Amino acid sequence: MKRRTFIKNLTFTTGAIALSRFSFSQKEIKKVNSKLVILHTNDTHSQIEPFPANHSKFPGMGGVAKRQTIIQKIRRQEEHVLLLDSGDIFQGTPYFNTFNGELEMKLMSAMGYDASTMGNHDFDIGLEGFLNAKRFANFPFLCANYDFSETILKDQTQTFKVFEKAGLKIGVFGIGVELSGLVPNEKFGKTKYLDPIETANNIANELKSQRCDLIICLSHLGYEYADPLKISDRILAKQTENINLILGGHSHTFLDKPTIETNKKGNRVLINQVGWAGINLGRIDIDLERGLFVSKFVEIK
């Protein structure tokens, strides 16, 4: 299959829907299925149950059971679905304090997550605690800029994973926030932090060399900061070359619609983030026949 060029022109309609056009020849279109659906979450923070009905901001919203119902419905409707998470699975409710991450891993496995990256709170029970919880995950953790080679997490994570769905080759990798000063040193031990921009460029170049049609970064850097020198998703998009889509976390940003940035090559990069606590499920549809990229979120209520 010939290489396809993604995200040439991006435009927004009203609401939380983004459209971007792709370039396909008619011959190529016939070789692929019509749609790929990408579902994504971030910063779910052990929110297993919905918020109480009297909650001031999110009454009755969220909860794993409701999320699973929506995911199952989408999977019944769509043939090709990829489910991803951008980190901070742990910390925030007594479920985490009681079960030390085991329950979260089991539930994400039951929901059929395809991959996740690690957030800073996923270190809250230390490397040994994370490794114990990870035994109950049947999906990979993608961590490109955390070097665990001198820790017990050596060979327990991957830099990237390539999926093949809807006739597309999809490269996914993870980039995390700097742990020093954010996480107690004893929690991450001899983990080495690699430069996120340099690492992201290297991994995206590798995925491009493997002829991936779509390159996705699961980021736990945060959407943006007042300090222009602090690396964020928006800076990552501008200073890299081959990433098509950044699914963010860490800053708990509720985006009504995705943000578009221009990368070093002058191509556009889509950035999305869906808040925190499982309030929303992000959904991105790639319509191959019509050449459309449709992004929206589903409220879990």
N, C-alpha and C positions, 0 to 999 in steps of 0.2 A: 504494500500500500504506500502511495506517495505521501510525503510529508505535507500536512495541511497547515496553513497559516492562520492563526487565531487572533481575534481582537484587533481588527483593523479600524473600525469606526464605532465609537460608543456614544449612545444618546440615551437620555432619560425620558420616560413618560411620567405622568403624575403619580403620586403615591410612592410605594416602595418597589417599583418595577424598573429594572434597568435593561436596556436592549443594547447588544453589541453585535456587529456583523462579522461574519467569518467569510473566508474565501474558499470555495470548493468548486471543483470541476464537476460536471454532471457524472462523469465516469466514477469519481471518488464517492459521490453521494450514494450511488447504487451499492457500494461495498460496505456501507455502515448502516446500523439501525438508526431510527429516526430521532431518538432522544436519550440524553444522559441527564439524570437528576442527582445533584450533589446536595446532601443534607448535612448541616453542621451545627455544633454547639460549642460553647466556651464557658469557663468559669462556673460550672454547675455546682461546685462547693457543697457536695454531700446533701443537696436539697432533694431528699428522697420523696418526701410528702409534699403536697401542695401547701402554699402559704395559707394561714388561717383565713376564714371567711371575713374576719374583722380586721385584717391587715390593712394598714393605712395606704399602701401603695399598690400591692399586688394581691388583693383579696381572692382567695381560692385559686390562684394561678400557679402554674408549674406542677411538679410531681412526675415521677418516673412512669407511673401507670398511664397517665394521660399522654406523655410523650410517646410511649410505646404504642398506644392505640393509633396515634397519628402516623407514626412510622410504618406500622403494619398496613394501614389504609393506603398510604402512598406506594408501598411495595406491591400491593394488590393491583394498583392502577398502572404502575410503571414497571417496565421490564428491567431497566438498568439503573440501579441506585447505588450511590457511594455515600457512606455515613462516616463523618469525621469529627474529631474533637480537638480543640486548641488549648487544652490544659487547665490546671486548677480543678481537678476532679475532687480533691480532698478538701476538708476543713470547712466548718460552718454550722454543723448541727451535731446533736448527740450521737447520731448514727456513726459518724466518723470516730468520735471519742470512744465509742463502745466496741466497734468492729475493726478499727484501724485500717480502713480502706478496703477490706475484703468485700463488703456488701456492694460498694460502688463498682468494683471490678466485675463482680458476678452479674450485676444488673446491666452494665454496659455490654457485657458478653451476650446476655440474653437478648438485648435490643439489636445485636448484630453490628456493632461498630466495626468498621474496617481498619481504622488506625486512629491514634491520638498522639499528641506531643505531651511533654511534661511542663507544668507550670511551677512557679516557685513554691506554692503550697503543697505540691506533691512530694516535697522534701520534708514536710513537717514531722514525719515519723522516722526521719533519717533514711539512709540508703538501705539499711537492713529491713526497716519497716516497709519501705516501698517494694523491695524485692519479695518480701513475704506476701504482700497484697497482690503483686503482679502474677503470682502463681494462679490466680483465679481469672486472669484476663486471657481470652483467646484471640486477641488482636495485638498487633505490634505497636510499640512506642517508638516514634521517630524523633530522634534528637541529634541533629547534625552538629551543633556547636557546643555540646557538652561532651567532653572527652572523659569517659569513665574507665579508661584503660588501666588505671592504677587503683581501681575500687572494685567492690563486689558486684557492681553493675556492668563490669566488663562483659561484652558480648550479649548483654541482656536487652539492648536497644539497637535500633538500626538508624543509619543516617537518612535513608529514603526507602521507598517501596514503589514499585511500578505495578499499576493495575491495568487490566485490559477489560474494558466494558464498552458496549455499544460500538464496537469496531474501532475504538480509540485506545491509544496507549497513554496512560495518565501517570505522570510522575508526581509523587507526594513526598515532601520532606518537612522536618520540624526545626524551628529556630526559637531558642529560649532567652529569657531575660537574664542579665547578670545576677548571680546569686550573692556575691560578696556585698555585705551591707544590707541585704534584704532578707537573707536566710542565715541563721547562726552557723558559724563555720563547721561545727561538729556535725551538722545535719548533712552537709554535702561532702565533707572530708577532702579527699585528694582529687575531686572533680576539677578538671581544667576547663576554663571558659574560653572559647574561641571567638574571635571577632565575628559578629553576626553578619556584617555586610560581605566581608571577604568569603566567609563560609557559604553564605547563600549564593553568591556568584559562582563559586566553585561547584557546588552541588547542582545548581540550575544548568550550568554549562555541561556537566556530566550527563544530566537527564536529556538535554538537547542532543548530545552526541549519541545517545541511545534512541534517538528519533521519537521522543515523546511528543504527542500532539498537544498535550495540555500539561502545564507545570503548576502545581499548587504548593504554596508554603503555608503550613500550619504554624502560626506565629503566636508566641506568648511574650511579645515585646511591649504591647500597649499601642493604642491607636495614634496618639500624638501627645506632646508635652510642651509646656511653656519654654523650657530650655531647648533651644534649637540644636544643641549638640547631643542631646540624649536620643539614642536610637529608638525609633518608633516604626510602626507599620508604614506610615507615610514616607518617612525617610528611606526605609528599606525599599519601597517601591521605586523611588526616584534614583537610588544609587545602585540598582541592579539592572540586569539586562534581559533575562530570559524567563522571569516569573510572569505568569498570566493572571494568577488569582492568589490573593493573600487572605486567609481566613484567620482573623485575629482574636486575641484574648488579653487578659491581664488588667486592662483599664476599665472593664465592665461598661463598655460603650454601647449604648442603644442607638444604632443607626437606622433611620427611617428608610434609607436607600443606600446602596453601596457608594463608596467614594472612588473616583477615578483619578489616578496619577499617571504621569508620563515618565517612562523609565529612561535610562541612559541612551537607548537606541531610538528614542522618540516614539516608542510603542506604548500603548495604554495598559495600565494594570488596574484590576478591580480589587478593592479592599472591602471586606465586610466583617461585621462583628454584631452579635445579637444579645448584648447585655450581660446578664449573669443569672445564676440560680435556676436555669432551665425554664425561664419565663417564655422565651421564644425558641423556635426551631428554625434555623436558617434554611432556605431552599433556593437552589440555583439550577435552573433548567437550561440545558444546551440543546436547542432544536436544530438538528443537523440539516434537515431538508430545507428549512426556511432560512437558515443562517442566522438564527437569533439566539441571544444570550439573555435569559429572563431571570431576574433575581428578586426574591421577596422573602418575607418571614411569616411564619405561622405562629400566632399567639397560642400558648398552651393554657387553656382555661376551661 
